[in-house]
């Protein structure tokens, strides 16, 4: 007879393996390529703007646009990694404890 143990945390080795897996996952390659491309473009534009800060309004606007695109891409990447992490942890039998306050406790505090 096997006993199932509900774990709430990963051991350090599992943490390392998951972190490495999430960083090198195939599904993220296109996101990382786009992030790297935009970062390179933004760095070049910023270098130009340092030399001629008032000379190129288009470059300034493009830097702002790239920054917004990068923010969105990083958010998307974090979501993808979070979903993958949840799937991996579930496969390992890790079930985090829900630490959100229960509605019963809120009612008692309000009274």
MMTF fields as JSON, N, C-alpha, C and O atoms, coordinates in Angstrom:
{
  "mmtfVersion": "1.0.0",
  "mmtfProducer": "UNKNOWN",
  "numBonds": 443,
  "numAtoms": 444,
  "numGroups": 111,
  "numChains": 1,
  "numModels": 1,
  "chainsPerModel": [1],
  "groupsPerChain": [111],
  "chainIdList": ["A"],
  "bondAtomList": [4, 2, 8, 6, 12, 10, 16, 14, 20, 18, 24, 22, 28, 26, 32, 30, 36, 34, 40, 38, 44, 42, 48, 46, 52, 50, 56, 54, 60, 58, 64, 62, 68, 66, 72, 70, 76, 74, 80, 78, 84, 82, 88, 86, 92, 90, 96, 94, 100, 98, 104, 102, 108, 106, 112, 110, 116, 114, 120, 118, 124, 122, 128, 126, 132, 130, 136, 134, 140, 138, 144, 142, 148, 146, 152, 150, 156, 154, 160, 158, 164, 162, 168, 166, 172, 170, 176, 174, 180, 178, 184, 182, 188, 186, 192, 190, 196, 194, 200, 198, 204, 202, 208, 206, 212, 210, 216, 214, 220, 218, 224, 222, 228, 226, 232, 230, 236, 234, 240, 238, 244, 242, 248, 246, 252, 250, 256, 254, 260, 258, 264, 262, 268, 266, 272, 270, 276, 274, 280, 278, 284, 282, 288, 286, 292, 290, 296, 294, 300, 298, 304, 302, 308, 306, 312, 310, 316, 314, 320, 318, 324, 322, 328, 326, 332, 330, 336, 334, 340, 338, 344, 342, 348, 346, 352, 350, 356, 354, 360, 358, 364, 362, 368, 366, 372, 370, 376, 374, 380, 378, 384, 382, 388, 386, 392, 390, 396, 394, 400, 398, 404, 402, 408, 406, 412, 410, 416, 414, 420, 418, 424, 422, 428, 426, 432, 430, 436, 434, 440, 438],
  "bondOrderList": [1, 1, 1, 1, 1, 1, 1, 1, 1, 1, 1, 1, 1, 1, 1, 1, 1, 1, 1, 1, 1, 1, 1, 1, 1, 1, 1, 1, 1, 1, 1, 1, 1, 1, 1, 1, 1, 1, 1, 1, 1, 1, 1, 1, 1, 1, 1, 1, 1, 1, 1, 1, 1, 1, 1, 1, 1, 1, 1, 1, 1, 1, 1, 1, 1, 1, 1, 1, 1, 1, 1, 1, 1, 1, 1, 1, 1, 1, 1, 1, 1, 1, 1, 1, 1, 1, 1, 1, 1, 1, 1, 1, 1, 1, 1, 1, 1, 1, 1, 1, 1, 1, 1, 1, 1, 1, 1, 1, 1, 1],
  "groupList": [{"groupName": "UNK", "atomNameList": ["N", "CA", "C", "O"], "elementList": ["N", "C", "C", "O"], "formalChargeList": [0, 0, 0, 0], "bondAtomList": [1, 0, 2, 1, 3, 2], "bondOrderList": [1, 1, 2], "singleLetterCode": "X", "chemCompType": "L-PEPTIDE LINKING"}],
  "groupTypeList": [0, 0, 0, 0, 0, 0, 0, 0, 0, 0, 0, 0, 0, 0, 0, 0, 0, 0, 0, 0, 0, 0, 0, 0, 0, 0, 0, 0, 0, 0, 0, 0, 0, 0, 0, 0, 0, 0, 0, 0, 0, 0, 0, 0, 0, 0, 0, 0, 0, 0, 0, 0, 0, 0, 0, 0, 0, 0, 0, 0, 0, 0, 0, 0, 0, 0, 0, 0, 0, 0, 0, 0, 0, 0, 0, 0, 0, 0, 0, 0, 0, 0, 0, 0, 0, 0, 0, 0, 0, 0, 0, 0, 0, 0, 0, 0, 0, 0, 0, 0, 0, 0, 0, 0, 0, 0, 0, 0, 0, 0, 0],
  "groupIdList": [1, 2, 3, 4, 5, 6, 7, 8, 9, 10, 11, 12, 13, 14, 15, 16, 17, 18, 19, 20, 21, 22, 23, 24, 25, 26, 27, 28, 29, 30, 31, 32, 33, 34, 35, 36, 37, 38, 39, 40, 41, 42, 43, 44, 45, 46, 47, 48, 49, 50, 51, 52, 53, 54, 55, 56, 57, 58, 59, 60, 61, 62, 63, 64, 65, 66, 67, 68, 69, 70, 71, 72, 73, 74, 75, 76, 77, 78, 79, 80, 81, 82, 83, 84, 85, 86, 87, 88, 89, 90, 91, 92, 93, 94, 95, 96, 97, 98, 99, 100, 101, 102, 103, 104, 105, 106, 107, 108, 109, 110, 111],
  "secStructList": [7, 7, 7, 7, 7, 7, 5, 1, 1, 7, 7, 2, 2, 2, 2, 2, 2, 2, 2, 2, 2, 2, 2, 1, 7, 4, 4, 4, 2, 2, 2, 2, 2, 2, 2, 2, 2, 2, 2, 2, 2, 2, 2, 2, 2, 2, 2, 2, 2, 2, 2, 1, 6, 6, 1, 7, 2, 2, 2, 2, 2, 2, 2, 2, 2, 2, 2, 2, 2, 2, 2, 2, 2, 2, 2, 2, 2, 2, 2, 2, 2, 2, 2, 2, 2, 2, 2, 2, 2, 2, 2, 6, 6, 5, 7, 7, 7, 7, 7, 1, 7, 7, 2, 2, 2, 2, 2, 2, 2, 2, 7],
  "xCoordList": [0.847, 0.0, 0.899, 1.778, 0.676, 1.476, 0.698, -0.514, 1.412, 0.811, 1.186, 2.359, 0.204, 0.468, 0.736, -0.045, 1.841, 2.208, 1.94, 2.414, 1.191, 0.955, 2.053, 2.174, 2.842, 3.928, 3.488, 2.675, 4.031, 3.716, 4.928, 4.804, 6.088, 7.313, 8.161, 8.074, 8.978, 9.946, 11.223, 11.52, 11.986, 13.306, 14.263, 13.933, 15.419, 16.331, 16.734, 16.854, 16.941, 17.309, 16.167, 16.403, 14.948, 13.793, 13.67, 13.356, 13.911, 13.873, 14.853, 14.518, 16.068, 17.102, 16.697, 16.833, 16.208, 15.808, 14.661, 14.682, 13.678, 12.547, 13.001, 12.596, 13.83, 14.31, 15.04, 14.826, 15.899, 16.648, 15.697, 15.857, 14.731, 13.749, 12.958, 12.746, 12.527, 11.733, 12.547, 12.018, 13.833, 14.69, 14.99, 15.209, 14.999, 15.415, 14.277, 14.52, 13.058, 11.907, 11.763, 11.926, 11.453, 11.339, 10.251, 10.443, 9.135, 8.03, 8.327, 7.586, 9.391, 9.733, 10.767, 11.094, 11.273, 12.352, 11.953, 12.735, 10.75, 10.337, 10.148, 10.488, 9.609, 9.473, 10.838, 11.038, 11.77, 13.103, 13.829, 14.543, 13.651, 14.264, 13.737, 14.503, 12.425, 11.822, 12.282, 12.566, 12.358, 12.845, 14.28, 14.621, 15.116, 16.516, 16.645, 17.457, 15.833, 15.884, 15.474, 16.138, 14.372, 13.899, 14.867, 15.074, 15.447, 16.412, 17.626, 18.124, 18.093, 19.235, 18.888, 19.678, 17.703, 17.275, 17.164, 17.607, 16.578, 16.434, 17.798, 17.997, 18.729, 20.072, 20.772, 21.434, 20.627, 21.234, 20.616, 21.325, 19.286, 18.609, 18.994, 19.194, 19.096, 19.479, 20.906, 21.197, 21.788, 23.16, 23.169, 23.908, 22.343, 22.228, 21.679, 22.157, 20.698, 20.068, 21.013, 20.907, 21.925, 22.899, 23.813, 24.181, 24.175, 25.046, 24.295, 24.86, 23.038, 22.236, 20.838, 19.872, 20.729, 19.461, 18.274, 17.137, 18.504, 17.384, 17.237, 16.371, 18.062, 18.097, 17.17, 16.986, 16.577, 15.829, 14.576, 14.606, 13.484, 12.223, 11.679, 11.071, 11.901, 11.423, 12.097, 11.456, 13.394, 14.125, 13.583, 13.431, 13.294, 12.731, 11.384, 11.106, 10.561, 9.243, 9.397, 8.69, 10.319, 10.527, 11.024, 10.629, 11.881, 12.36, 11.177, 11.102, 10.261, 9.069, 8.213, 7.731, 8.029, 7.229, 7.866, 7.185, 9.185, 9.901, 9.777, 9.566, 9.907, 9.798, 8.428, 8.333, 7.385, 6.037, 5.913, 5.321, 6.47, 6.438, 7.197, 6.743, 8.364, 9.158, 8.415, 8.431, 7.772, 6.985, 5.923, 5.737, 5.232, 4.186, 4.774, 4.203, 5.91, 6.538, 7.025, 6.861, 7.625, 8.083, 6.897, 6.989, 5.793, 4.595, 4.104, 3.764, 4.068, 3.647, 4.575, 4.11, 5.875, 6.846, 6.663, 6.716, 6.448, 6.226, 4.977, 4.965, 3.928, 2.696, 2.934, 2.473, 3.648, 3.957, 4.762, 4.469, 5.777, 6.617, 5.828, 6.02, 4.951, 4.147, 3.243, 3.111, 2.627, 1.758, 2.559, 2.109, 3.745, 4.602, 5.039, 5.084, 5.358, 5.806, 4.694, 4.95, 3.473, 2.341, 2.182, 1.977, 2.278, 2.154, 3.267, 3.015, 4.482, 5.61, 5.419, 5.615, 5.038, 4.845, 3.725, 3.837, 2.65, 1.563, 2.052, 1.677, 2.891, 3.435, 4.328, 4.434, 4.967, 5.829, 5.048, 5.613, 3.759, 2.936, 3.007, 2.711, 3.394, 3.481, 2.195, 1.802, 1.553, 0.312, 0.477, 0.388, 0.717, 0.934, -0.285, -1.424, -0.023, -1.095, -1.694, -0.964, -3.027, -3.714, -3.65, -4.256, -2.911, -2.726, -3.658, -3.504, -4.632, -5.55, -6.491, -6.897, -6.841, -7.725, -9.106, -9.619, -9.688, -11.02, -12.056, -11.846, -13.166, -14.197, -14.793, -15.263, -14.783, -15.321, -14.543, -15.133, -13.219, -12.386, -12.623, -12.538, -12.915, -13.16, -14.452, -14.525, -15.478, -16.752, -16.602, -17.206, -15.785, -15.6, -14.85, -15.155, -13.876, -13.101, -13.972, -13.806, -14.889, -15.735, -16.746, -17.196, -17.106, -18.123, -17.625, -18.382],
  "yCoordList": [-1.169, 0.0, 1.24, 1.375, 2.129, 3.349, 4.504, 4.622, 5.335, 6.513, 7.728, 7.95, 8.5, 9.714, 10.853, 11.101, 11.535, 12.667, 13.942, 14.097, 14.839, 16.133, 17.085, 17.437, 17.491, 18.42, 19.826, 20.023, 20.798, 22.191, 22.948, 24.097, 22.32, 22.979, 22.006, 20.789, 22.575, 21.791, 21.677, 22.54, 20.604, 20.549, 21.393, 21.714, 21.757, 22.648, 22.129, 22.914, 20.83, 20.27, 20.433, 20.783, 20.187, 20.376, 21.832, 22.109, 22.757, 24.194, 24.518, 25.234, 23.989, 24.244, 23.66, 24.314, 22.447, 21.788, 22.542, 22.753, 22.941, 23.675, 25.016, 25.394, 25.741, 27.041, 26.887, 27.668, 25.879, 25.641, 25.239, 25.683, 24.413, 23.977, 25.167, 25.282, 26.042, 27.199, 28.168, 28.789, 28.299, 29.22, 28.71, 29.502, 27.398, 26.83, 26.16, 25.439, 26.386, 25.742, 26.157, 27.328, 25.18, 25.426, 26.432, 27.246, 26.4, 27.28, 28.752, 29.606, 29.059, 30.443, 31.016, 32.2, 30.212, 30.651, 31.861, 32.801, 31.846, 32.976, 34.24, 35.334, 34.104, 35.268, 35.849, 37.063, 34.981, 35.463, 36.084, 37.073, 35.511, 36.098, 37.503, 38.413, 37.679, 38.995, 39.974, 41.134, 39.522, 40.377, 40.806, 41.977, 39.873, 40.197, 41.167, 42.091, 40.952, 41.83, 43.252, 44.217, 43.371, 44.701, 45.383, 46.595, 44.619, 45.184, 45.729, 46.809, 44.983, 45.437, 46.716, 47.66, 46.745, 47.944, 49.139, 50.239, 48.926, 50.022, 50.526, 51.733, 49.621, 50.031, 50.883, 51.865, 50.51, 51.297, 52.692, 53.688, 52.754, 54.048, 54.917, 56.123, 54.318, 55.077, 55.609, 56.716, 54.829, 55.302, 56.511, 57.469, 56.464, 57.61, 58.825, 59.942, 58.612, 59.725, 60.352, 61.544, 59.57, 60.12, 61.115, 62.145, 60.797, 61.69, 62.909, 64.001, 62.733, 63.818, 63.804, 63.387, 64.255, 64.112, 64.843, 64.399, 65.937, 66.714, 66.553, 67.182, 65.728, 65.658, 64.651, 64.688, 63.747, 62.684, 62.318, 61.446, 63.004, 62.741, 61.353, 60.707, 60.901, 59.575, 58.497, 57.531, 58.67, 57.695, 57.683, 56.619, 58.857, 58.937, 58.234, 57.502, 58.463, 57.814, 56.303, 55.543, 55.874, 54.433, 53.776, 52.652, 54.459, 53.916, 53.701, 52.675, 54.657, 54.504, 53.324, 52.541, 53.202, 52.094, 50.746, 49.797, 50.678, 49.427, 49.068, 47.906, 50.064, 49.814, 49.229, 48.304, 49.76, 49.228, 47.799, 46.941, 47.551, 46.201, 45.222, 44.101, 45.653, 44.784, 44.469, 43.33, 45.466, 45.222, 44.152, 43.248, 44.265, 43.288, 41.9, 40.902, 41.829, 40.536, 39.877, 38.67, 40.658, 40.098, 39.602, 38.569, 40.333, 39.888, 38.567, 37.645, 38.483, 37.25, 36.093, 34.985, 36.341, 35.307, 34.836, 33.637, 35.78, 35.394, 34.531, 33.575, 34.863, 34.057, 32.646, 31.672, 32.54, 31.227, 30.404, 29.229, 31.018, 30.3, 29.911, 28.821, 30.784, 30.465, 29.265, 28.377, 29.238, 28.107, 26.819, 25.768, 26.898, 25.712, 25.249, 24.05, 26.201, 25.853, 25.133, 24.159, 25.616, 24.978, 23.539, 22.626, 23.342, 21.988, 21.077, 19.922, 21.587, 20.782, 20.448, 19.303, 21.442, 21.195, 20.19, 19.335, 20.283, 19.309, 17.909, 16.94, 17.799, 16.492, 15.927, 14.71, 16.803, 16.367, 16.145, 15.725, 16.428, 16.217, 17.335, 17.129, 18.513, 19.664, 20.466, 20.864, 20.696, 21.461, 22.589, 22.361, 23.811, 24.928, 25.164, 24.938, 25.619, 25.928, 27.26, 28.212, 27.341, 28.59, 29.452, 29.124, 30.561, 31.427, 32.623, 33.532, 32.636, 33.767, 33.694, 32.606, 34.855, 34.846, 34.329, 34.62, 33.57, 33.031, 34.098, 34.974, 34.035, 35.053, 35.048, 36.084, 33.885, 33.816, 34.729, 35.41, 34.744, 35.571, 37.046, 37.843, 37.42, 38.833, 39.295, 40.407, 38.429, 38.801, 38.982, 39.878, 38.117, 38.211, 39.492, 40.12, 39.877, 41.087, 42.328, 43.288, 42.317, 43.475, 43.677, 44.799, 42.6, 42.708, 43.333, 43.48],
  "zCoordList": [0.0, 0.0, 0.0, 0.851, -0.944, -1.017, -0.419, -0.594, 0.278, 0.89, 0.071, -0.229, -0.283, -1.045, -0.074, 0.845, -0.289, 0.546, -0.239, -1.364, 0.349, -0.293, 0.134, 1.307, -0.831, -0.542, -0.902, -1.805, -0.19, -0.496, -1.022, -1.446, -0.998, -1.468, -2.271, -2.111, -3.133, -3.88, -3.069, -2.243, -3.305, -2.674, -3.523, -4.665, -3.007, -3.74, -5.121, -6.061, -5.253, -6.551, -7.551, -8.707, -7.121, -8.0, -8.429, -9.587, -7.519, -7.853, -8.964, -9.907, -8.852, -9.858, -11.203, -12.237, -11.188, -12.435, -13.104, -14.317, -12.335, -12.9, -13.455, -14.555, -12.719, -13.203, -14.538, -15.465, -14.625, -15.871, -17.007, -18.144, -16.694, -17.691, -18.229, -19.436, -17.339, -17.761, -18.606, -19.528, -18.293, -19.048, -20.454, -21.371, -20.624, -21.913, -22.67, -23.637, -22.249, -22.865, -24.327, -24.668, -25.19, -26.634, -26.984, -27.887, -26.306, -26.631, -26.429, -26.915, -25.725, -25.43, -26.389, -26.308, -27.274, -28.156, -29.0, -29.138, -29.563, -30.408, -29.572, -30.024, -28.359, -27.479, -27.129, -27.19, -26.764, -26.389, -27.583, -27.424, -28.78, -29.978, -30.224, -30.541, -30.078, -30.286, -29.206, -29.505, -27.964, -26.875, -27.148, -26.982, -27.563, -27.852, -29.021, -28.981, -30.071, -31.243, -30.873, -31.25, -30.13, -29.734, -28.767, -28.842, -27.878, -26.938, -27.677, -27.359, -28.657, -29.464, -30.22, -30.25, -30.829, -31.552, -30.606, -30.938, -29.44, -28.476, -28.009, -27.871, -27.768, -27.335, -28.39, -28.057, -29.663, -30.75, -30.815, -30.96, -30.707, -30.751, -29.554, -29.699, -28.398, -27.212, -27.333, -26.88, -27.938, -28.168, -29.092, -28.864, -30.136, -31.045, -30.31, -30.506, -29.484, -28.759, -27.737, -27.448, -27.194, -26.248, -26.964, -26.401, -28.211, -28.984, -29.501, -29.576, -29.854, -30.428, -29.788, -30.427, -28.54, -27.813, -28.433, -28.275, -29.123, -29.663, -31.164, -31.771, -31.765, -33.213, -33.865, -35.082, -33.086, -33.737, -32.933, -32.064, -33.247, -32.541, -32.856, -32.002, -34.086, -34.474, -33.632, -33.218, -33.38, -32.566, -31.138, -30.538, -30.599, -29.243, -29.166, -28.217, -30.164, -30.197, -30.324, -29.663, -31.17, -31.367, -30.083, -29.773, -29.338, -28.065, -27.122, -26.448, -27.072, -26.226, -26.691, -25.872, -27.992, -28.534, -28.224, -27.836, -28.402, -28.125, -26.65, -26.304, -25.785, -24.35, -24.001, -23.193, -24.602, -24.369, -24.895, -24.241, -26.073, -26.641, -25.756, -25.526, -25.258, -24.389, -23.092, -22.625, -22.518, -21.3, -21.549, -20.735, -22.681, -23.012, -23.248, -22.807, -23.94, -24.204, -22.92, -22.744, -22.021, -20.748, -19.917, -19.254, -19.955, -19.246, -19.822, -19.08, -21.132, -21.792, -21.432, -21.164, -21.424, -21.086, -19.65, -19.375, -18.731, -17.332, -17.194, -16.419, -17.94, -17.891, -18.415, -17.82, -19.519, -20.091, -19.1, -18.878, -18.506, -17.54, -16.294, -15.754, -15.839, -14.656, -14.935, -14.092, -16.105, -16.46, -16.555, -16.099, -17.148, -17.244, -15.857, -15.581, -14.993, -13.646, -12.877, -12.17, -13.019, -12.342, -12.828, -12.027, -14.144, -14.681, -14.167, -13.823, -14.114, -13.627, -12.151, -11.743, -11.351, -9.924, -9.686, -8.807, -10.458, -10.321, -10.663, -10.002, -11.696, -12.08, -10.982, -10.831, -10.217, -9.113, -7.817, -6.807, -7.856, -6.67, -5.657, -4.48, -6.099, -5.199, -5.325, -6.422, -4.2, -4.172, -3.169, -1.963, -3.654, -2.738, -1.853, -2.262, -0.649, 0.29, -0.097, -0.373, -0.123, -0.417, 0.832, 1.853, 0.75, 1.905, 1.898, 2.713, 0.982, 0.937, 2.134, 2.543, 2.697, 3.861, 3.482, 2.401, 4.375, 4.126, 4.395, 5.233, 3.697, 3.824, 5.226, 5.696, 5.912, 7.265, 8.206, 9.045, 8.066, 8.93, 8.694, 9.629, 7.476, 7.164, 7.831, 8.355, 7.807, 8.428, 9.93, 10.519, 10.552, 11.993, 12.363, 13.377, 11.548, 11.83, 11.69, 12.442, 10.746, 10.502, 11.63, 11.861, 12.337, 13.39, 14.644, 15.603]
}
